[in-house]
Amino acid sequence: MKVKCISRAEEDFTRERSQDLQRVFHNFNPILRPLERAVEYQRAVNAVKLDKIFARPFIGAMDGHIDAVSCMAKNPNHLKGIFSGSMDGDIRLWDIATRRTICRFPGHQGAVRGLSASTDGRVLVSCGTDCTVRLWNVPDSSVINMDESSDGTTEPLAIYVWKNAFWAVDHQWDGDQFATAGAQVDIWDHNRSEPIRSFEWGKDTVISLRFNPGEPNILATSSSDRSITLYDLRLSTPVRKLIMKTKTNALCWNPMEPMNFTAANEDCNCYSYDARKLEEAKNVHKDHVSAVMDIDYSPTGREFVTGSYDRTIRIFPYNGGHSREIYHTKRMQRVFCVKFTCDATYVVSGSDDTNLRIVPRERKKHEYNEALKKRYGNLPEIKRINRHRHLPKAIYKARSLRLTITNAAKKKDDRRRDHSAPGSMPIQSQRKKRIIKEVE
């Protein structure tokens, strides 16, 4: 008589860390799953819809200023700290994690127009319409974490009084020099009470400037005469000048491609240029319906954020013509300044309603849902849901009106070209159309 015994280990048929649940075995053979594509398509649709339902771009507001926030600056040494200046002369250092004021820097008698921190994060430079430049000592991390210093104030290390009002300031990425914008471009040293060098090309006011992150001696500025000018501190004269049809409010260099910069223009667009080839823009970034007031690149260099007079914030790919994301709230007014945090996780904006707002750059998603959306992303329904962004009614109407005006102008040019002599009206690309001339 033969007796056959069947034995099996219990751990092979139960889930780990739980002895009461039966393990489920999956066979991924496509022959045994005839409805796989239909099921995954439905899951992809649900994943895209859930992103819209649970999207929470606005994190919080840092309330403390009593006037419009005019400028901001990042501290390279502290990820959670950011400086802000307002129209009433108040400068504050904020803790993004707790959303409270850590330190105040009083002293300016007019609007603060520019803020910039040194590379080591120890010195803050501020300038304003009261014709003064002030140097401040930034508290170190041990003082920043102390609760008793939350309402403390700091005295300036130095005060430089000059003849004209200042509109912007930027510190050299590697060195002890910083530049101010006003009636002219002035180069300052921490140990000198007067500018060590001044640059001037025309008599119009310089409204913004930025040092190149790769070459510390290269400086780019924009002026009220609609020009963008490149300076080299090693030379005695400016290098190149580009004149556009409308004014440039701000500009920013790409930290990963230091030869390229993007200009925020008054005509609702942003223009990316190669500093070595200014006769044509590399890319035109559209979507805003009012003047673009400020711009800042992500530390990764793959995208940049813009703040506009139309009360919205947009995130653009560095090589894309249209924004991939838009942020707006009902209480947010005209946005004057925007900044990426040093870890590229959050965007901080300062607007006319005296608040600083924090929004996340992107939301965490499950890898499976991301894979599904990538696989079925070209299908019409999923593409439509993923591309849709809710806009305020005023901006939606303004965008439609702007599109109508653009199409009408294009149709008018086409008709003129059809009824003109061949070659008398050549077709001009959008990247060259806004440039009037280049001066060397």
Stockholm file with secondary structure:
# STOCKHOLM 1.0

chainA/1-440         MKVKCISRAEEDFTRERSQDLQRVFHNFNPILRPLERAVEYQRAVNAVKLDKIFARPFIGAMDGHIDAVSCMAKNPNHLKGIFSGSMDGDIRLWDIATRRTICRFPGHQGAVRGLSASTDGRVLVSCGTDCTVRLWNVPDSSVINMDESSDGTTEPLAIYVWKNAFWAVDHQWDGDQFATAGAQVDIWDHNRSEPIRSFEWGKDTVISLRFNPGEPNILATSSSDRSITLYDLRLSTPVRKLIMKTKTNALCWNPMEPMNFTAANEDCNCYSYDARKLEEAKNVHKDHVSAVMDIDYSPTGREFVTGSYDRTIRIFPYNGGHSREIYHTKRMQRVFCVKFTCDATYVVSGSDDTNLRIVPRERKKHEYNEALKKRYGNLPEIKRINRHRHLPKAIYKARSLRLTITNAAKKKDDRRRDHSAPGSMPIQSQRKKRIIKEVE
#=GR chainA/1-440 SS CCCCCCCCCGGGSBCTTCSSSBCCCCCCCGGGCTTHHHHHHHHHHHHHHHHHHSCCCCCEEEECCSSCEEEEEECTTCTTEEEEEETTSCEEEEETTTTEEEEECCCCSSCEEEEEECTTSSEEEEEETTSEEEEEECCCHHHHTCGGGTTEECCEEEEEECSSCCCEEEECSSSSEEEEESSSEEEEETTCSSCSEEECSSSSCEEEEEECSSCTTEEEEEETTSEEEEEETTSSSCCEEEEESSCEEEEEECSSSTTEEEEEETTSCEEEEETTBTTSCSEEEBCCSSCEEEEEECTTSSEEEEEETTSCEEEEETTCSBCSEEECCSSCCCEEEEEECTTSSEEEEEETTSEEEEEESSCCCCHHHHHHHHHSTTSHHHHHHHHCCCCCHHHHHHHHHHHHHHHHHHHHHHHHHHTSCTTSSCCCCHHHHTEEEEEC
#=GC SS_cons         CCCCCCCCCGGGSBCTTCSSSBCCCCCCCGGGCTTHHHHHHHHHHHHHHHHHHSCCCCCEEEECCSSCEEEEEECTTCTTEEEEEETTSCEEEEETTTTEEEEECCCCSSCEEEEEECTTSSEEEEEETTSEEEEEECCCHHHHTCGGGTTEECCEEEEEECSSCCCEEEECSSSSEEEEESSSEEEEETTCSSCSEEECSSSSCEEEEEECSSCTTEEEEEETTSEEEEEETTSSSCCEEEEESSCEEEEEECSSSTTEEEEEETTSCEEEEETTBTTSCSEEEBCCSSCEEEEEECTTSSEEEEEETTSCEEEEETTCSBCSEEECCSSCCCEEEEEECTTSSEEEEEETTSEEEEEESSCCCCHHHHHHHHHSTTSHHHHHHHHCCCCCHHHHHHHHHHHHHHHHHHHHHHHHHHTSCTTSSCCCCHHHHTEEEEEC
//
